[in-house]
């Protein structure tokens, strides 16, 4: 189970870093920093690469949460 905790932590922080990279790519392309700061509003229009990077980061974080739940309920 120890390796699951390490993988979960790596996935979460790695996913967060990938997610932030997607926001940085968008901000660098559009110079629209207000939309990045107010990320809960649906104003961001990603291009294809930014969208895929964003979803990869979110997916990594979701897998990390699922691993955390699995480790919690199976121990």
C-alpha positions as CSV (number, residue, x, y, z in Angstrom):
1,X,0.0,0.0,0.0
2,X,2.9,2.3,0.5
3,X,3.6,2.5,-3.2
4,X,0.0,3.5,-3.8
5,X,0.5,6.5,-1.5
6,X,3.6,7.5,-3.4
7,X,1.9,7.1,-6.8
8,X,-1.2,9.0,-5.6
9,X,0.9,11.9,-4.4
10,X,3.0,12.0,-7.6
11,X,-0.2,11.9,-9.7
12,X,-1.9,14.7,-7.8
13,X,1.1,17.1,-7.7
14,X,2.1,16.2,-11.2
15,X,-1.5,16.7,-12.4
16,X,-1.7,20.1,-10.7
17,X,1.6,21.1,-12.4
18,X,0.3,20.0,-15.8
19,X,-3.0,21.8,-15.2
20,X,-1.1,25.0,-14.3
21,X,1.0,24.6,-17.4
22,X,-2.2,24.6,-19.5
23,X,-3.4,27.8,-17.9
24,X,0.1,29.4,-18.5
25,X,-0.1,28.3,-22.1
26,X,-3.5,30.0,-22.5
27,X,-2.4,33.1,-20.7
28,X,0.8,33.4,-22.8
29,X,-1.2,33.0,-26.0
30,X,-4.1,35.4,-25.2
31,X,-2.7,37.7,-22.5
32,X,-6.1,37.2,-20.8
33,X,-5.0,36.9,-17.2
34,X,-8.4,37.9,-15.8
35,X,-10.0,34.7,-17.2
36,X,-7.2,32.6,-15.7
37,X,-7.6,34.2,-12.3
38,X,-11.4,33.7,-12.4
39,X,-11.1,30.1,-13.6
40,X,-14.6,29.1,-12.3
41,X,-16.2,31.3,-14.9
42,X,-16.4,29.6,-18.4
43,X,-14.5,32.4,-20.2
44,X,-11.4,30.4,-21.2
45,X,-11.3,29.3,-24.8
46,X,-8.5,26.8,-25.1
47,X,-7.0,25.7,-28.4
48,X,-6.6,22.0,-29.0
49,X,-3.2,21.6,-27.4
50,X,-4.1,23.6,-24.3
51,X,-7.3,21.7,-23.9
52,X,-5.6,18.3,-24.1
53,X,-2.9,19.4,-21.6
54,X,-5.7,20.8,-19.3
55,X,-7.7,17.5,-19.4
56,X,-4.6,15.4,-18.9
57,X,-3.8,17.4,-15.7
58,X,-7.4,17.1,-14.4
59,X,-7.4,13.4,-15.2
60,X,-4.2,12.8,-13.3
61,X,-5.7,14.6,-10.3
62,X,-8.9,12.5,-10.5
63,X,-6.9,9.3,-10.7
64,X,-5.0,10.4,-7.6
65,X,-8.2,11.0,-5.7
66,X,-9.5,7.6,-6.7
67,X,-6.3,5.9,-5.6
68,X,-6.6,7.8,-2.3
69,X,-10.1,6.5,-1.8
70,X,-9.1,3.0,-2.8
71,X,-6.2,3.0,-0.3
72,X,-8.4,4.3,2.4
73,X,-11.2,1.8,2.0
74,X,-9.0,-1.2,1.3
75,X,-6.7,-0.7,4.4
